[in-house]
Amino acid sequence: MYSKNLEAFLDMISFSEGTYAKGHHGYNVLYGGGYFTGYADHPRKKLTFTIKGKSVTSTAAGRYQILARYFDAYKKSLGLKDFSPASQDAIAVQMIKEQKALQNIEAGRFDEAVRQCSNIWASLPGAGYGQHENSLEALREFYVRMGGRVA
């Protein structure tokens, strides 16, 4: 359905967000590592954790840790019926497109694409949300392992 580079980039986001190796490839993971059941709607669970001495509350859920309010907006704009894996993928791809990173992903300009998406996903290097950020090198290595091509 998606190009090999885009599939590898989506896998890399999931890896970076800590959902890749969990549950159903991360599609059923709550913020903080718990799980939810059913994909009829976003789970909408507000969970609070202490990160680096600071209390952080989030509704992030799914493979790409999508916030409930973003799901609501994308559900409407993309005409989605649920929070299924296909819907989560569609939202992540739309977010990538909105950051104008898709062309860089397809061309193998991995570092630039990550930079363009860092304001969306807190775990990407340079995000600046005060949460754990993965190194560009580790993410690039995972991306290549998943079949992504770097120019």
Helices and strands as residue ranges (DSSP letters): H 4-17, E 47-51, E 54-58, H 68-78, H 85-98, H 102-106, H 110-117, H 136-145
